[in-house]
Amino acid sequence: MQSLSATLRSLSGGNLSLAVGLILAAALLLQAAIELVRSCIRLWTDRRQQRLALEKSRLQVREIKLRCQEAEQVKAHWNGYRKFTVAKKANECEDVCAFYLKAHDGKPLPPFKPGQYLTFQLDIPGRDKPLVRCYSLSDSPHRSDYYRVTIKREKAPPDRPDLPHGVASHYFTSTVKEGDILNVKAPAGHFFLEMSRTNPVVLIAGGVGVTPLLCMAQAIAASGNKRETWFFYGVRSGQEHIHKAELEKLAAENENIHLHVCYSRPASSDVKERDYQHEGRVSIELLKQLLPSNNFEYYLCGNGAFMKSITDGLEAWGVPEKDVYFEAFGPATVKKKTAEPTPSETSFLSKLQVTFSRSGKSVHWEPSAGNLLDFARAQGVRIDSGCCAGSCGSCLVAIKSGTVNYLKAPDAEPEQGACLTCICRPKADLVLDA
């Protein structure tokens, strides 16, 4: 009996020791598992931080490279006019020609910012002085062998056949030929895509306004950064579809570029989904339907009515003004909003006298005119113009007396005693040699 009790006690003690051993083993395994998980988390965190640091370094190196390129670009630019040869003239579509320009001296061409333009000084027979005009660059900004501009022959509006055709565009499309030499200023302009950033963009073009935006899309494709890009382009029909094959190739070869072409009046030969994607005009409704949100930067170029429709729509959609960049052309333009003058400022400005001495006109300044160039036109005073952005210098007029305020800083300081009328207004009574 005693032997049986001892045996039971022995077994009971053994089970207890076994249980304690199992608990200790389980605790050790749990601790090891916790340490393993901690090690894995540390390793994942370290690798993530390394990846982020590597990406940050890559972006910093890219930004430094871009800044160096910009510095080299500024150094490579030329002052005044440079001789260019028309190496190739190609018919793009109805009333539209592309001009491939090579430096007459054979030297490489500096890159430019996608969206900028060239300024031409044209010696047109029958005119008493050279005509200055600006045309957007329409090809990749990284070609060193040629620049390209794409120009549409501008006709008088259908409702105003009495108005003259576009003098410069008719001269280019009808008279300029391969082998001709043109006077050209270096690329300029403040409407361009900032390539150091990677945020998503929407490009919206109407008609020949596609040219600077095509240049932007080319730059995005060449950068290789897969920047999300939505490209909306509106024309009447396939007859007016500028650089059609080039646009389609861009979209086919770059999955980050989403091309949507709208024909407002497609011809019987135009095939939907082959030549265009949407019937009708580019509209805010279409953007709302296709874009995942309104959280993009928007770059627009087209005629005045087209531009006003889109910019008004973007504002109503809640897109901040700082995210909308545009370049308008034609008789009506869209302008960035400026601070409204106070009643006292308006009263003071409206009392200022502006005298155009050569034209024999003296009138009170109208603050609503915005700038002296538009004001002169409204008074029937002729002042030459080109870019209307303070870059080309063609609207330069001598100041005989008085001073002006600039609405924005000019690209280059005008000569003493003169002003760029497209970007300034009177500060005091003013007499201009115009």
TAQUI-V535403 format. One record per backbone hydrogen bond with DSSP energy under -1.0 kcal/mol. CO is the residue of the C=O (numbers start at 1). NH is the residue of the N-H. Records with the same first field share a line. If there is no record, write none. Layout:
CO = NH ; NH
//
This chain:
1 = 5
2 = 6
3 = 7
4 = 8
5 = 9
6 = 10
7 = 11
8 = 12
9 = 13
10 = 14
11 = 15
12 = 16
13 = 17
14 = 18
15 = 19
16 = 20
17 = 21
18 = 22
19 = 23
20 = 24
21 = 25
22 = 26
23 = 27
24 = 28
25 = 29
26 = 30
27 = 31
28 = 32
29 = 33
30 = 34
31 = 35
32 = 36
33 = 37
34 = 38
35 = 39
36 = 40
37 = 41
38 = 42
39 = 43
40 = 44
41 = 45
42 = 46
43 = 47
44 = 48
45 = 49
46 = 50
47 = 51
48 = 52
49 = 53
50 = 54
51 = 55
52 = 56
53 = 57
54 = 58
55 = 59
56 = 60
57 = 61
58 = 62
59 = 63
60 = 64
61 = 65
62 = 66
63 = 67
64 = 68
65 = 69
66 = 70
67 = 71
68 = 72
69 = 73
70 = 74
71 = 75
72 = 76
73 = 77
82 = 184
83 = 104
84 = 182
85 = 87 ; 102
86 = 179
88 = 100
90 = 98
93 = 96
95 = 153
96 = 92 ; 93
97 = 151
98 = 90
99 = 149
100 = 87 ; 88
101 = 147
102 = 85
103 = 106
113 = 116
114 = 193
116 = 137
117 = 188
118 = 135
119 = 185
120 = 133
122 = 124 ; 131
124 = 127
131 = 122
133 = 120
135 = 118
144 = 109
147 = 101
148 = 138
149 = 99
151 = 97
154 = 166
157 = 160
160 = 163
166 = 170
167 = 171
168 = 172
169 = 173
170 = 174
171 = 175 ; 176
177 = 180
180 = 86
182 = 84
183 = 121
184 = 82
188 = 117
190 = 192
200 = 297
201 = 230
202 = 299
203 = 232
204 = 301
205 = 234
206 = 209
207 = 210
208 = 211
210 = 214
211 = 215
212 = 216
213 = 217
214 = 218
215 = 219
216 = 220
217 = 221
218 = 222
219 = 223
228 = 201
229 = 258
230 = 203
231 = 260
232 = 205
233 = 262
234 = 207
235 = 264
236 = 265
237 = 240
238 = 241
239 = 94
240 = 242
243 = 247
244 = 248
245 = 249
246 = 250
247 = 251
248 = 252
249 = 253
254 = 257
256 = 229
258 = 231
260 = 233
261 = 277 ; 278
262 = 235
263 = 280
267 = 270
271 = 274 ; 275
276 = 273
278 = 263
283 = 287
284 = 288
285 = 289
286 = 290
287 = 291
294 = 296
297 = 202
298 = 325
299 = 204
300 = 327
301 = 206
302 = 329
303 = 307
304 = 308
305 = 309
306 = 310
307 = 311
308 = 312
309 = 313
310 = 314
311 = 315
312 = 316
313 = 317
314 = 319
315 = 318
320 = 323
321 = 324
323 = 298
325 = 300
342 = 346
343 = 347
344 = 348
345 = 349
346 = 350
348 = 351
349 = 352
352 = 365
353 = 430
354 = 363
355 = 432
356 = 360 ; 361
361 = 356
363 = 354
366 = 369
367 = 370
369 = 371
371 = 375
372 = 376
373 = 377
374 = 378
375 = 379
376 = 381
377 = 380
390 = 411
393 = 396
395 = 421
397 = 419
398 = 433
401 = 431
403 = 427 ; 428
405 = 425
415 = 418
417 = 399
419 = 397
420 = 423
421 = 373
423 = 407
424 = 372
425 = 405
430 = 355
431 = 400 ; 401
432 = 357 ; 434
//
